[in-house]
Amino acid sequence: MSSATIVQTGSKPWGVLMLDTQFPRWMGDIGCPVGWPVDLRYQKVKGMFPKEIVRSSETLQQHDVLPLFVKAAEDLMTQGVGGITTSCGFLVLLQNELQSRLPVPVFTSSLLLLPQLLADNATVGVLTMDELALGDAHFLAAGVLHKDLSRLRIQGVSGEEEFASAIMENRLQMNFEAAQRSVVSAAVALQKKSPELRHVVLECTNMPPYAKAIEVATGWQLHSLHQLLKASSAEASK
């Protein structure tokens, strides 16, 4: 599916394929239903912890996870959802497979926004949970062309700081202020490396709660899964 194509789900809710997580969810996070422009329905994929999914494409392919996500999506469809999304941007690797098996629109990741952003900008940034695990295969699955890969600017958060450690360890508690400092620090680091950036995609669905702080620190225009679902809702209401 082209990232430039905004589908309409009408008044039907979006189904969210959730990883098996327990860490806190604040407004803006896909796991927090408050404040979203669309109604959300959730289905947890048992055993799919963050460490199972935030991996390189090679490692993920060694684990046959697709059937679990297809089954969870089918369960959501019995609840009447009009589209499927996920709680982890790394699941873009399953975009084509899920879309081919499901009769409703599928937006696995905010990375699907990249092709259109690259068409309009010389470079585009990506803030991610793990820049070493996020590779070309993820971007190609999102529809980015080989020739455009060099125009991406990628930055991950520190794995030792609150944001990443709380999520990847799937802890019950996470300090919001400390997590925000970590995400903003990563954003500032990316801006120092690539001062020309104006548009940045938040790969991680847990980052939008800190979007305002990132925007204040950098002046960037941020893009996230929230944008995709909001655009879908706006089109459906016309």
N, C-alpha and C positions, 0 to 999 in steps of 0.2 A: 504493500500500500504506500502510495506517495505521501510524504510528510506534508505536502501542500494540499492534500485532499482532506477536507473536514467533513466527516460523515455526520448524519443526523440519526439520533436514536429516538426522536419524538419525546414523549413523556415517560418513556421507559427508563428505569435506573441503569446505571453502569455496574457491572459485576467486577469486583476486585479480587484477583488471585493473590492472597496474602502468604508471605513466607511464615514459617512457624516461629513467631516472635512474641516477646513479652515486654520489651523495653517501652518506655513512655512515648506517647504520641501527642504532639501539640498541634494546634490549629495550623493548617497548611500541609501537614503530613497526610499522605494518602490514607493512612490508618486511622485518622481522626475525621469522622464524618461532618463535624461542625464547620460551617463556612464554605463548603463546596457549592458550586452553582448547579450541581446535578445530584440526584439521589444515588446513594451508593449501597451496594449489597456486598457482603464479604464472605469469602470462602477460604479458610486456612488450608494450606497444602501441608499435611502432617509430615514431619521429618525434614522438611526443606528449610533448614536454618540458614542464616546469612552466610556462614562459612561454606555452606554447600553450593551457594549460587554465585557469590562474588569471587569468581575464578576466571582463569583464562578459558578461551573457547575449547582448547584441547582438553583441559582437565574436566570441564563440564560435560563434554561429549563422551567422556569415559564413563559417566554416570547417566544411566538412561532415565532422565527425569521427565521427558516429554509426556509419557502416559499419565503421570500423576497430575500434571497441569491440565491436560485435556479432560481428565475425569472431573477435576474441580470446576473447570469451565462449564462442563455439561451439567453439573449439579447447579451451578448458578443460573444456567439457562432454564432449568425447571422452575426457577423463582421468577421468571419473566424478564430477565435483564435484556437490554437492547444493545449492549456492547460489553466488551471485556477489556480490562486493563490489569496492571499488576502493581505490586508494591516494591519492585526492584528493577532499576534500569538495565541491569545486566541480563535480564530476561529477554532483551531484544534479540538474543540468539535464537529464541523460539518464535519470533514474530511470524516468519513465513509458514512454519509448520502449524502453528495455532490457527492462523488465518485460513489456511487451506482446509482445516478440519472443522471449522466453526462457521455457521451461517450468519454470524453477526460481525460487525466491525471489531477489530482487535487493535488496540494501542498498547503495546507492551512497555514502551519506554519513551521518555522525553527525547531520546536520541533520534527519534523519527523526525524531529524538527530540523535536524542538521542539513539535509539536502537543500531545503529552501533558504535557510540562513546562509549557506555557502554560495548559493546562487546570487545573493544580494550583498555579500560582504567578502572582502579579501581574505580575512581570517575570522575564525569563530572559536571561542573558548569552551572548554568543558570542565566543570568542577565535578570530581568523582570521588567515590569512596576509596578506590585503589587504582592509582594510575598505572601500576605495574601489571595488574590483572586485566585492565581495560585495554583491549588491543584492536588492531585493524579489523579483525573478524566481527567485532561488535559494531563498528562503524559501517562496514560493508553490509551487515544484516539490516542496518537502519536505512540503507539506500544511498549512502555516500559512495561516490565514484572513486575508483583507485586514484585517478589523477588529482583528486581533491583532498586526499588524506594528509598531504603535507601542509595543508592550510589550517589544520586543526591545532589548537594549543591546549594541552591537557595538564591538569593539576589535580593531584589527590590530596586528601587530608592526612595529617600525621596519624599513623596507626596506634601510636602510644598515647594520644590525647583523648579527652573525654568522649568526643563525638564518635569516633571510630571504635574505640575500645568498648564503649557501652553497647553499641549496636552489634559489633562482630562477636562479642562475648555473650550477647543476648541477655544482658543484665536486667534486673527488675527496676533499677534506679538509674537515672541519668541526670546530671546537673545541667540545667538549661543554659545558664550563663557560661559555664566552662565549655560546653559543646559549641555554643555560638562563637566564643573566642577562637576555637579551633577552626571552624569553618571560615570565619572572616580572615583568619591568618593565612589560610590556604588561598583565599581569593586575592589577598594583597600580594602574596608571593607570585601568583600567576600574573597579576598586573605588572609587577616589577619586571618579570621576564618578557612580557608581551604588552608593552604600554599602548600599542595601537588598537587593542581589543575594545570593541564597543558592545558586542553581543556575546553572552555566555549562557550555555545550557547547564542546568543543574541535573546531572545524570541521576543522582540519588534522590529518591522520593522523600527522604527524611530531611532534606536541606531547605525546602521552602519556608519552614517556620523562621528561618534566619535570613530570608530574602531582603527584608528592609535594611537590616544591619549591613548586609553585603553591598546593597545599592548605595547606602550612605558612605561606606568606606571606599567604593570604587567608581561610582557614577555609571556603572554598567546598566544595560537593559538585560534583565534576566529572562530566561525561558525555561519552562518546566512542564511536567505532565498536567499541572493545573491549567496551563494555557490551552492544551489540546482539548481537554474536557469542557472547559469554559466556552471555547469556540464552537464546539459541537452543540452545547446547550443554547448558545446565542442563535445559531443557524436554525435549530429546531423550533425556536420560539417565533421566528419571523412569519 
